[in-house]
């Protein structure tokens, strides 16, 4: 999408005009091209571009802050209204907490890996200790504490949360490997990814890549099958996985909630 291409590569859409006098290129709007791929084994659909650390920083620096929001509004009119919705705690977090409290009724310590400001961190009211680890370095809300890796390694957590993150990153297993390095045998890991409509409509299809014609911030589309494979490859044991319908306020959606621990 033009917004991502601009943030990552500084590419802008360009109109090829007849007066250019080009022989082989037809007049029309030109956008940055990419390919949609799909694993024939597990079914995950993904973008062929795997962004570098520098490119990821370019895309997510100042995430949803003024510069980011203004540029995205330019390319996607109406985004500011959606962004305002995300400035508060999402209503569906209550449903996620009900799911998690079945496993950890009274959590002592929780860590939200990639939790931004903590606005949507589950269990912050129930936990005695709530830590946020996020590369954005944005100020966190009251009741949580931003920490670095050194601090994480000095603490023990009942639960680590990685929510709405794996769909954004170029190498999801690398993220899980980093998280696993600070887990112990008693730590529960909660993973959450969007159950994208494309996948939800035909979860077992291996031809969904043919229907994916554009890519935005989410560069990985997971099925439940592909998540099981990812979890097993990372050396984790699946405890529970379920789709949960959520109301985003401006549209209905679905997430895949996953609970696991070290194998």
Backbone as CSV, one residue per row, in Angstrom:
resi,resn,N_x,N_y,N_z,CA_x,CA_y,CA_z,C_x,C_y,C_z
1,UNK,0.839,-1.190,0.000,0.000,0.000,0.000,0.882,1.251,0.000
2,UNK,0.409,2.351,-0.607,1.249,3.548,-0.753,1.828,4.070,0.556
3,UNK,1.054,4.002,1.648,1.564,4.501,2.920,2.779,3.694,3.373
4,UNK,2.693,2.369,3.280,3.810,1.520,3.696,5.006,1.742,2.778
5,UNK,4.770,1.805,1.476,5.862,2.017,0.527,6.582,3.335,0.791
6,UNK,5.840,4.357,1.162,6.440,5.659,1.463,7.261,5.582,2.742
7,UNK,6.714,5.004,3.785,7.416,4.936,5.071,8.669,4.058,4.996
8,UNK,8.576,2.938,4.282,9.674,1.981,4.269,10.719,2.320,3.215
9,UNK,10.265,2.613,1.996,11.191,2.785,0.876,11.251,4.203,0.317
10,UNK,10.401,5.096,0.835,10.263,6.447,0.292,9.797,6.402,-1.173
11,UNK,8.985,5.387,-1.486,8.382,5.280,-2.815,7.013,5.960,-2.793
12,UNK,6.704,6.688,-3.830,5.392,7.319,-3.955,4.721,6.846,-5.245
13,UNK,3.391,6.770,-5.249,2.697,6.451,-6.505,3.029,7.511,-7.554
14,UNK,3.105,7.101,-8.798,3.428,8.053,-9.863,2.494,7.819,-11.049
15,UNK,2.044,8.908,-11.658,1.188,8.811,-12.829,2.057,8.807,-14.084
16,UNK,2.010,7.706,-14.832,2.709,7.627,-16.114,1.846,8.337,-17.153
17,UNK,2.328,9.451,-17.651,1.539,10.312,-18.550,1.870,10.034,-20.014
18,UNK,0.891,10.224,-20.894,1.138,10.009,-22.328,2.279,10.864,-22.866
19,UNK,2.413,12.091,-22.309,3.449,12.990,-22.827,4.867,12.530,-22.489
20,UNK,4.984,11.501,-21.641,6.318,10.963,-21.392,6.878,10.306,-22.662
21,UNK,5.984,9.876,-23.542,6.409,9.277,-24.800,7.069,7.916,-24.654
22,UNK,6.666,7.159,-23.654,7.269,5.843,-23.432,6.676,4.822,-24.393
23,UNK,7.518,3.964,-24.893,7.075,3.000,-25.889,6.362,1.801,-25.274
24,UNK,6.920,1.253,-24.179,6.440,-0.023,-23.652,5.587,0.102,-22.395
25,UNK,5.622,1.257,-21.726,4.817,1.441,-20.519,3.551,2.209,-20.864
26,UNK,2.426,1.646,-20.496,1.161,2.289,-20.792,0.858,3.370,-19.755
27,UNK,0.171,4.432,-20.153,-0.211,5.473,-19.194,-1.078,4.893,-18.079
28,UNK,-0.918,5.444,-16.883,-1.703,4.989,-15.746,-0.925,5.163,-14.452
29,UNK,-1.560,4.806,-13.328,-0.941,4.961,-12.019,-0.029,3.778,-11.725
30,UNK,1.204,4.061,-11.315,2.174,3.022,-10.982,2.389,2.998,-9.469
31,UNK,2.329,1.795,-8.883,2.542,1.604,-7.454,3.711,0.648,-7.243
32,UNK,4.218,0.604,-6.020,5.278,-0.341,-5.681,4.731,-1.766,-5.734
33,UNK,5.491,-2.658,-6.367,5.040,-4.030,-6.559,5.659,-4.973,-5.528
34,UNK,4.924,-6.031,-5.221,5.409,-7.089,-4.334,4.674,-8.359,-4.714
35,UNK,5.010,-9.455,-4.047,4.377,-10.736,-4.325,3.732,-11.310,-3.078
36,UNK,2.598,-11.958,-3.261,1.943,-12.694,-2.181,2.362,-14.158,-2.278
37,UNK,2.814,-14.712,-1.152,3.271,-16.089,-1.116,2.468,-16.878,-0.091
38,UNK,2.519,-18.204,-0.207,1.835,-19.059,0.759,2.615,-20.350,0.934
39,UNK,2.747,-20.778,2.184,3.401,-22.045,2.470,2.440,-23.191,2.157
40,UNK,2.850,-24.108,1.299,1.967,-25.216,0.928,1.869,-26.239,2.051
41,UNK,2.781,-26.154,3.019,2.753,-27.096,4.132,1.783,-26.660,5.226
42,UNK,1.932,-25.414,5.720,1.101,-24.987,6.857,0.005,-24.004,6.473
43,UNK,0.125,-23.371,5.291,-0.933,-22.493,4.817,-0.781,-21.029,5.132
44,UNK,0.269,-20.613,5.855,0.440,-19.195,6.167,0.626,-18.407,4.873
45,UNK,-0.034,-17.259,4.783,0.082,-16.367,3.628,0.945,-15.188,4.053
46,UNK,1.909,-14.798,3.198,2.829,-13.757,3.629,3.371,-12.946,2.457
47,UNK,3.865,-11.778,2.801,4.485,-10.866,1.839,5.898,-11.339,1.536
48,UNK,6.305,-11.273,0.277,7.651,-11.740,-0.066,8.740,-10.821,0.484
49,UNK,8.421,-9.562,0.743,9.407,-8.641,1.308,9.522,-8.885,2.806
50,UNK,10.725,-9.162,3.278,10.996,-9.319,4.712,11.791,-8.092,5.143
51,UNK,11.131,-7.159,5.792,11.743,-5.877,6.111,12.933,-6.047,7.056
52,UNK,13.985,-5.251,6.811,15.153,-5.228,7.685,14.821,-4.466,8.970
53,UNK,15.742,-4.498,9.924,15.537,-3.751,11.167,15.380,-2.264,10.881
54,UNK,16.190,-1.748,9.959,16.109,-0.326,9.601,14.766,-0.002,8.970
55,UNK,14.302,-0.869,8.092,13.011,-0.653,7.431,11.859,-0.746,8.419
56,UNK,11.951,-1.668,9.368,10.914,-1.777,10.396,10.877,-0.521,11.261
57,UNK,12.054,0.005,11.575,12.117,1.243,12.350,11.477,2.387,11.578
58,UNK,11.753,2.458,10.282,11.155,3.512,9.447,9.634,3.414,9.448
59,UNK,9.128,2.195,9.399,7.682,1.996,9.332,7.001,2.313,10.650
60,UNK,7.625,1.943,11.776,6.930,2.019,13.056,7.416,3.118,13.998
61,UNK,8.400,3.898,13.581,8.836,5.009,14.433,7.673,5.978,14.644
62,UNK,7.438,6.345,15.903,6.325,7.255,16.190,4.984,6.669,15.806
63,UNK,4.813,5.368,16.039,3.606,4.655,15.624,2.349,5.340,16.160
64,UNK,1.470,5.715,15.232,0.193,6.365,15.528,0.338,7.737,16.185
65,UNK,1.533,8.286,16.175,1.709,9.653,16.658,1.448,10.620,15.507
66,UNK,1.701,11.910,15.726,1.213,12.942,14.798,1.753,12.779,13.377
67,UNK,3.064,12.621,13.219,3.632,12.516,11.873,3.123,11.268,11.158
68,UNK,3.126,10.151,11.874,2.625,8.892,11.314,1.170,9.043,10.888
69,UNK,0.363,9.607,11.776,-1.071,9.729,11.516,-1.361,10.672,10.357
70,UNK,-0.648,11.785,10.289,-0.883,12.750,9.206,-0.526,12.151,7.854
71,UNK,0.587,11.426,7.783,0.981,10.823,6.507,-0.011,9.747,6.103
72,UNK,-0.450,8.958,7.059,-1.399,7.898,6.726,-2.753,8.481,6.342
73,UNK,-3.145,9.570,6.974,-4.388,10.243,6.598,-4.303,10.761,5.171
74,UNK,-3.111,11.223,4.767,-2.919,11.714,3.397,-3.182,10.601,2.382
75,UNK,-2.648,9.419,2.653,-2.817,8.294,1.728,-4.127,7.547,1.938
76,UNK,-4.647,7.600,3.168,-5.847,6.845,3.508,-6.822,7.746,4.254
77,UNK,-7.525,8.630,3.534,-8.455,9.567,4.184,-9.442,8.842,5.094
78,UNK,-9.587,9.354,6.315,-10.459,8.728,7.297,-9.700,7.984,8.366
79,UNK,-8.371,7.832,8.180,-7.597,7.071,9.157,-7.571,7.752,10.517
80,UNK,-7.577,9.070,10.560,-7.505,9.769,11.842,-8.648,9.354,12.770
81,UNK,-9.829,9.162,12.206,-10.959,8.735,13.019,-10.743,7.357,13.606
82,UNK,-10.165,6.457,12.805,-9.870,5.112,13.288,-8.796,5.175,14.371
83,UNK,-7.801,6.028,14.155,-6.706,6.146,15.108,-7.198,6.647,16.467
84,UNK,-8.182,7.525,16.440,-8.744,8.023,17.697,-9.384,6.893,18.490
85,UNK,-9.993,5.943,17.775,-10.584,4.788,18.454,-9.512,3.988,19.185
86,UNK,-8.354,3.843,18.558,-7.286,3.045,19.143,-6.572,3.745,20.293
87,UNK,-6.892,4.998,20.550,-6.227,5.716,21.629,-6.714,5.261,23.009
88,UNK,-7.843,4.574,23.060,-8.377,4.062,24.327,-8.241,2.550,24.409
89,UNK,-8.579,2.013,25.564,-8.495,0.569,25.774,-9.607,-0.128,24.998
90,UNK,-9.240,-1.142,24.232,-10.214,-1.865,23.412,-11.173,-2.653,24.290
91,UNK,-12.452,-2.602,23.945,-13.478,-3.267,24.757,-13.283,-4.779,24.809
92,UNK,-12.710,-5.363,23.751,-12.606,-6.819,23.708,-11.569,-7.377,24.683
93,UNK,-10.736,-6.509,25.262,-9.728,-6.986,26.215,-10.394,-7.666,27.402
94,UNK,-11.603,-7.241,27.762,-12.331,-7.909,28.858,-12.560,-9.385,28.543
95,UNK,-12.881,-9.675,27.282,-13.093,-11.061,26.868,-11.799,-11.853,26.942
96,UNK,-10.699,-11.238,26.541,-9.400,-11.899,26.606,-9.024,-12.184,28.059
97,UNK,-9.319,-11.238,28.942,-9.004,-11.445,30.359,-9.790,-12.624,30.927
98,UNK,-11.044,-12.768,30.540,-11.832,-13.913,30.999,-11.181,-15.230,30.569
99,UNK,-10.678,-15.248,29.355,-9.995,-16.427,28.827,-8.724,-16.717,29.626
100,UNK,-7.929,-15.677,29.919,-6.653,-15.866,30.595,-6.808,-16.201,32.074
101,UNK,-7.805,-15.633,32.718,-7.988,-15.854,34.154,-8.389,-17.293,34.474
102,UNK,-8.836,-18.026,33.469,-9.099,-19.447,33.680,-7.798,-20.208,33.944
103,UNK,-6.694,-19.662,33.429,-5.402,-20.322,33.561,-4.553,-19.703,34.677
104,UNK,-4.683,-18.396,34.864,-3.908,-17.704,35.911,-4.869,-16.835,36.711
105,UNK,-5.563,-17.409,37.691,-6.590,-16.664,38.431,-6.038,-15.469,39.191
106,UNK,-4.778,-15.574,39.653,-4.200,-14.480,40.436,-2.734,-14.290,40.034
107,UNK,-2.507,-13.658,38.882,-1.126,-13.521,38.391,-0.295,-12.580,39.264
108,UNK,0.919,-13.021,39.576,1.820,-12.142,40.316,2.515,-11.178,39.359
109,UNK,3.152,-11.736,38.328,3.873,-10.889,37.387,3.517,-11.210,35.953
110,UNK,3.280,-10.171,35.138,3.020,-10.352,33.707,3.968,-9.454,32.921
111,UNK,4.296,-9.899,31.725,5.143,-9.134,30.804,4.446,-9.065,29.461
112,UNK,4.238,-7.859,28.967,3.639,-7.672,27.647,4.756,-7.352,26.664
113,UNK,5.071,-8.321,25.810,6.177,-8.217,24.854,5.645,-7.540,23.589
114,UNK,6.070,-6.313,23.373,5.538,-5.538,22.252,4.236,-4.854,22.613
115,UNK,4.097,-4.470,23.891,2.827,-3.959,24.412,2.591,-2.480,24.249
116,UNK,3.463,-1.779,23.490,3.274,-0.346,23.228,3.203,0.421,24.556
117,UNK,2.128,1.121,24.810,2.003,1.906,26.045,1.387,1.110,27.193
118,UNK,0.894,-0.084,26.885,0.197,-0.877,27.896,-1.297,-0.648,27.911
119,UNK,-1.798,0.183,26.993,-3.218,0.530,26.995,-4.093,-0.709,26.811
120,UNK,-3.579,-1.710,26.083,-4.372,-2.920,25.849,-3.751,-4.167,26.470
121,UNK,-2.945,-3.972,27.481,-2.353,-5.118,28.169,-3.393,-5.778,29.070
122,UNK,-3.687,-7.062,28.851,-4.625,-7.759,29.737,-4.038,-7.950,31.134
123,UNK,-4.899,-8.045,32.111,-4.573,-8.434,33.486,-3.778,-7.396,34.273
124,UNK,-3.699,-6.154,33.794,-2.896,-5.175,34.539,-3.520,-4.851,35.899
125,UNK,-4.826,-5.011,36.030,-5.463,-4.739,37.315,-5.315,-5.920,38.270
126,UNK,-5.206,-7.115,37.729,-5.115,-8.306,38.564,-3.679,-8.619,38.992
127,UNK,-2.702,-8.202,38.188,-1.312,-8.568,38.457,-0.666,-7.623,39.470
128,UNK,0.197,-8.171,40.294,0.958,-7.348,41.236,2.065,-6.583,40.516
129,UNK,2.576,-7.185,39.423,3.676,-6.604,38.655,3.329,-6.673,37.185
130,UNK,3.336,-5.539,36.490,3.001,-5.504,35.063,4.090,-4.747,34.313
131,UNK,4.839,-5.470,33.478,5.946,-4.882,32.727,5.627,-4.833,31.234
132,UNK,6.156,-3.811,30.575,6.020,-3.641,29.127,7.409,-3.624,28.504
133,UNK,7.594,-4.443,27.465,8.826,-4.399,26.690,8.452,-4.031,25.255
134,UNK,8.948,-2.883,24.785,8.574,-2.419,23.453,9.669,-1.512,22.913
135,UNK,9.991,-1.684,21.639,11.071,-0.895,21.037,10.676,0.549,20.789
136,UNK,9.393,0.881,20.923,8.938,2.241,20.627,9.402,3.253,21.672
137,UNK,9.649,2.775,22.892,10.059,3.664,23.991,9.035,4.771,24.266
138,UNK,7.769,4.508,23.969,6.726,5.499,24.257,6.374,5.464,25.743
139,UNK,5.927,6.585,26.301,5.515,6.594,27.709,4.383,5.598,27.936
140,UNK,4.440,4.906,29.056,3.433,3.888,29.344,2.379,4.439,30.289
141,UNK,1.243,3.756,30.319,0.130,4.204,31.147,0.397,3.872,32.613
142,UNK,-0.390,4.458,33.474,-0.290,4.193,34.905,-0.602,2.727,35.199
143,UNK,0.166,2.144,36.093,-0.072,0.759,36.481,0.860,-0.236,35.828
144,UNK,1.626,0.223,34.817,2.605,-0.654,34.177,3.959,0.044,34.172
145,UNK,5.007,-0.742,33.962,6.370,-0.214,33.948,7.085,-0.673,32.686
146,UNK,7.699,0.251,31.972,8.503,-0.095,30.803,9.847,-0.643,31.273
147,UNK,10.273,-1.764,30.688,11.511,-2.407,31.120,12.367,-2.780,29.918
148,UNK,13.658,-3.012,30.192,14.570,-3.488,29.154,14.837,-4.981,29.364
149,UNK,15.618,-5.563,28.456,15.861,-7.006,28.530,16.592,-7.403,29.810
150,UNK,17.495,-6.542,30.264,18.230,-6.850,31.486,17.275,-6.970,32.676
151,UNK,16.304,-6.078,32.744,15.312,-6.124,33.823,14.436,-7.356,33.703
152,UNK,14.051,-7.691,32.480,13.209,-8.872,32.254,13.891,-10.125,32.781
153,UNK,15.193,-10.246,32.523,15.920,-11.460,32.926,16.068,-11.575,34.433
154,UNK,15.867,-10.476,35.147,15.966,-10.522,36.606,14.629,-10.846,37.266
155,UNK,13.575,-10.934,36.468,12.238,-11.147,37.015,11.661,-12.485,36.570
156,UNK,10.676,-12.929,37.329,9.942,-14.145,36.978,8.493,-13.754,36.700
157,UNK,7.953,-14.266,35.583,6.605,-13.891,35.162,5.699,-15.123,35.109
158,UNK,4.489,-14.960,35.637,3.485,-16.019,35.499,3.032,-16.141,34.048
159,UNK,2.964,-14.986,33.384,2.477,-14.973,32.006,3.210,-13.913,31.192
160,UNK,3.584,-14.299,29.966,4.108,-13.354,28.976,3.071,-13.240,27.875
161,UNK,2.785,-12.019,27.489,1.756,-11.726,26.489,2.429,-11.177,25.233
162,UNK,2.100,-11.738,24.102,2.571,-11.221,22.813,1.343,-11.121,21.919
163,UNK,0.716,-9.965,21.939,-0.587,-9.788,21.298,-0.510,-8.821,20.130
164,UNK,-1.084,-9.236,18.991,-1.164,-8.375,17.812,0.226,-7.895,17.388
165,UNK,1.171,-8.814,17.374,2.549,-8.468,17.014,3.121,-9.357,15.910
166,UNK,2.882,-10.666,15.997,3.527,-11.598,15.071,3.126,-11.362,13.620
167,UNK,1.964,-10.751,13.403,1.531,-10.448,12.035,2.321,-9.300,11.419
168,UNK,3.054,-8.542,12.254,3.799,-7.381,11.778,5.262,-7.675,11.469
169,UNK,5.825,-8.715,12.051,7.276,-8.874,12.042,7.738,-9.790,10.910
170,UNK,8.944,-9.532,10.366,9.408,-10.330,9.227,9.754,-11.769,9.584
171,UNK,10.173,-12.012,10.840,10.581,-13.367,11.235,9.932,-13.726,12.575
172,UNK,8.688,-14.195,12.542,7.948,-14.480,13.778,8.650,-15.464,14.708
173,UNK,9.294,-16.485,14.162,9.954,-17.466,15.026,11.098,-16.818,15.799
174,UNK,11.791,-15.863,15.207,12.861,-15.165,15.925,12.305,-14.462,17.158
175,UNK,11.113,-13.868,17.019,10.474,-13.204,18.161,10.162,-14.229,19.242
176,UNK,9.607,-15.387,18.845,9.304,-16.427,19.827,10.567,-16.943,20.498
177,UNK,11.651,-17.071,19.744,12.912,-17.525,20.328,13.384,-16.548,21.407
178,UNK,13.240,-15.249,21.154,13.641,-14.242,22.139,12.776,-14.343,23.395
179,UNK,11.480,-14.542,23.204,10.574,-14.662,24.346,10.886,-15.922,25.151
180,UNK,11.101,-17.024,24.453,11.381,-18.291,25.123,12.638,-18.192,25.991
181,UNK,13.585,-17.363,25.581,14.840,-17.240,26.326,14.636,-16.677,27.728
182,UNK,13.481,-16.045,27.993,13.214,-15.490,29.328,12.067,-16.219,30.027
183,UNK,11.625,-17.330,29.447,10.581,-18.143,30.074,11.204,-19.245,30.923
184,UNK,10.431,-19.732,31.889,10.824,-20.946,32.596,9.682,-21.953,32.490
185,UNK,9.823,-23.074,33.172,8.859,-24.167,33.012,7.449,-23.785,33.437
186,UNK,7.322,-22.792,34.314,6.007,-22.407,34.831,5.370,-21.238,34.079
187,UNK,6.123,-20.614,33.196,5.613,-19.428,32.501,4.611,-19.812,31.421
188,UNK,3.473,-19.148,31.414,2.496,-19.298,30.339,2.736,-18.206,29.304
189,UNK,2.592,-18.549,28.036,2.745,-17.580,26.952,1.422,-17.440,26.222
190,UNK,0.912,-16.201,26.183,-0.321,-15.926,25.448,0.026,-15.225,24.148
191,UNK,-0.395,-15.820,23.044,-0.203,-15.240,21.708,-1.559,-14.878,21.123
192,UNK,-1.599,-13.755,20.412,-2.844,-13.345,19.761,-2.515,-12.721,18.420
193,UNK,-3.194,-13.183,17.386,-3.045,-12.614,16.043,-4.429,-12.421,15.440
194,UNK,-4.553,-11.512,14.489,-5.847,-11.373,13.810,-6.176,-12.645,13.022
195,UNK,-7.440,-13.022,13.055,-7.914,-14.092,12.185,-8.458,-13.384,10.954
196,UNK,-7.556,-13.129,10.011,-7.890,-12.306,8.848,-9.034,-12.926,8.053
197,UNK,-9.881,-12.064,7.502,-11.055,-12.541,6.778,-10.679,-13.470,5.632
198,UNK,-9.568,-13.175,4.956,-9.124,-14.022,3.853,-8.890,-15.447,4.325
199,UNK,-8.241,-15.599,5.466,-7.944,-16.924,6.010,-9.197,-17.559,6.598
200,UNK,-9.967,-16.771,7.327,-11.165,-17.282,7.992,-12.158,-17.858,6.987
201,UNK,-12.202,-17.290,5.791,-13.167,-17.739,4.786,-12.820,-19.106,4.216
202,UNK,-11.512,-19.417,4.115,-11.065,-20.691,3.547,-9.788,-21.140,4.264
203,UNK,-9.872,-21.533,5.525,-8.675,-21.772,6.326,-7.763,-22.879,5.825
204,UNK,-8.286,-23.823,5.060,-7.456,-24.938,4.597,-6.959,-24.763,3.158
205,UNK,-7.366,-23.680,2.500,-6.981,-23.472,1.103,-5.490,-23.181,0.980
206,UNK,-4.881,-23.680,-0.072,-3.487,-23.384,-0.367,-3.360,-22.482,-1.599
207,UNK,-4.470,-21.839,-1.956,-4.442,-20.935,-3.099,-4.897,-19.529,-2.721
208,UNK,-4.827,-19.220,-1.428,-5.269,-17.898,-0.974,-4.341,-16.793,-1.450
209,UNK,-3.087,-17.132,-1.704,-2.143,-16.121,-2.178,-2.610,-15.476,-3.483
210,UNK,-3.403,-16.213,-4.245,-3.909,-15.674,-5.509,-4.948,-14.574,-5.275
211,UNK,-5.532,-14.564,-4.081,-6.580,-13.591,-3.772,-6.061,-12.404,-2.960
212,UNK,-4.804,-12.456,-2.558,-4.234,-11.365,-1.762,-3.520,-10.394,-2.707
213,UNK,-4.183,-9.254,-2.963,-3.695,-8.330,-3.982,-3.015,-7.089,-3.420
214,UNK,-3.020,-6.910,-2.115,-2.340,-5.742,-1.534,-1.851,-6.098,-0.138
215,UNK,-0.819,-5.398,0.311,-0.265,-5.639,1.641,-0.118,-4.328,2.381
216,UNK,-0.416,-4.381,3.666,-0.295,-3.187,4.516,0.610,-3.534,5.690
217,UNK,0.261,-3.136,6.901,1.113,-3.394,8.068,1.210,-4.873,8.404
218,UNK,0.149,-5.611,8.207,0.164,-7.039,8.507,0.792,-7.777,7.335
219,UNK,1.983,-8.315,7.556,2.712,-8.969,6.467,2.694,-10.493,6.598
220,UNK,1.993,-10.998,7.620,1.786,-12.441,7.792,0.320,-12.680,8.129
221,UNK,-0.331,-13.567,7.385,-1.711,-13.947,7.658,-1.710,-15.397,8.142
222,UNK,-2.005,-15.586,9.438,-1.928,-16.908,10.043,-3.268,-17.615,10.039
223,UNK,-3.207,-18.917,9.808,-4.338,-19.804,10.081,-4.057,-20.488,11.415
224,UNK,-5.041,-21.171,11.969,-4.818,-21.926,13.197,-3.809,-23.040,12.939
225,UNK,-3.873,-23.625,11.768,-2.934,-24.684,11.400,-1.501,-24.162,11.375
226,UNK,-1.305,-23.006,10.779,0.050,-22.464,10.677,0.591,-22.041,12.038
227,UNK,-0.280,-21.597,12.933,0.162,-21.241,14.282,0.629,-22.472,15.056
228,UNK,-0.070,-23.579,14.873,0.346,-24.821,15.532,1.753,-25.204,15.087
229,UNK,1.999,-25.106,13.792,3.327,-25.443,13.253,4.388,-24.498,13.820
230,UNK,4.089,-23.209,13.841,5.030,-22.222,14.372,5.359,-22.507,15.837
231,UNK,4.341,-22.788,16.619,4.519,-23.064,18.042,5.383,-24.306,18.253
232,UNK,5.107,-25.357,17.490,5.872,-26.593,17.637,7.322,-26.396,17.216
233,UNK,7.542,-25.652,16.135,8.903,-25.405,15.677,9.695,-24.593,16.694
234,UNK,9.009,-23.760,17.453,9.668,-22.927,18.459,9.951,-23.706,19.744
235,UNK,9.453,-24.932,19.850,9.678,-25.728,21.049,8.678,-25.453,22.146
236,UNK,7.466,-25.068,21.771,6.406,-24.776,22.732,5.338,-25.868,22.681
237,UNK,4.603,-25.986,23.769,3.500,-26.957,23.845,2.178,-26.210,23.899
238,UNK,1.302,-26.526,22.980,0.004,-25.867,22.904,-0.903,-26.341,24.026
239,UNK,-1.497,-25.397,24.749,-2.456,-25.705,25.809,-3.884,-25.482,25.351
240,UNK,-4.098,-24.356,24.672,-5.447,-24.049,24.189,-5.343,-23.044,23.044
241,UNK,-6.212,-23.210,22.070,-6.299,-22.276,20.948,-7.763,-22.108,20.577
242,UNK,-8.193,-20.874,20.420,-9.587,-20.657,20.063,-9.744,-19.335,19.326
243,UNK,-10.651,-19.287,18.366,-10.993,-18.006,17.736,-11.962,-17.241,18.626
244,UNK,-11.772,-15.950,18.734,-12.639,-15.108,19.551,-13.127,-13.935,18.707
245,UNK,-14.438,-13.812,18.585,-15.008,-12.690,17.847,-14.923,-11.428,18.691
246,UNK,-14.561,-10.317,18.043,-14.408,-9.060,18.772,-15.095,-7.930,18.022
247,UNK,-15.464,-6.903,18.762,-16.074,-5.703,18.200,-15.063,-4.572,18.313
248,UNK,-14.558,-4.103,17.184,-13.571,-3.029,17.179,-14.211,-1.647,17.233
249,UNK,-15.518,-1.599,17.302,-16.204,-0.311,17.327,-16.578,0.159,15.943
250,UNK,-15.635,0.104,15.030,-15.914,0.526,13.649,-16.085,-0.660,12.703
251,UNK,-15.784,-1.881,13.189,-16.062,-3.096,12.417,-15.927,-4.298,13.340
252,UNK,-16.570,-5.388,12.943,-16.421,-6.648,13.659,-15.210,-7.400,13.115
253,UNK,-14.569,-8.162,13.962,-13.386,-8.902,13.543,-13.267,-10.164,14.384
254,UNK,-12.153,-10.856,14.193,-11.904,-12.095,14.931,-10.413,-12.209,15.191
255,UNK,-10.055,-12.728,16.353,-8.658,-12.979,16.668,-8.496,-14.458,17.002
256,UNK,-7.268,-14.941,16.876,-6.935,-16.295,17.318,-6.165,-16.157,18.620
257,UNK,-6.715,-16.709,19.687,-6.068,-16.669,20.998,-5.395,-18.001,21.262
258,UNK,-4.143,-17.927,21.687,-3.321,-19.131,21.852,-2.641,-19.083,23.215
259,UNK,-2.695,-20.185,23.944,-1.996,-20.293,25.201,-1.055,-21.501,25.127
260,UNK,0.200,-21.275,25.507,1.170,-22.361,25.426,2.235,-22.192,26.506
261,UNK,3.094,-23.190,26.619,4.227,-23.120,27.550,5.379,-23.933,26.969
262,UNK,6.507,-23.932,27.634,7.632,-24.688,27.134,7.300,-26.173,27.064
263,UNK,7.753,-26.808,26.006,7.484,-28.246,25.829,8.279,-29.059,26.849
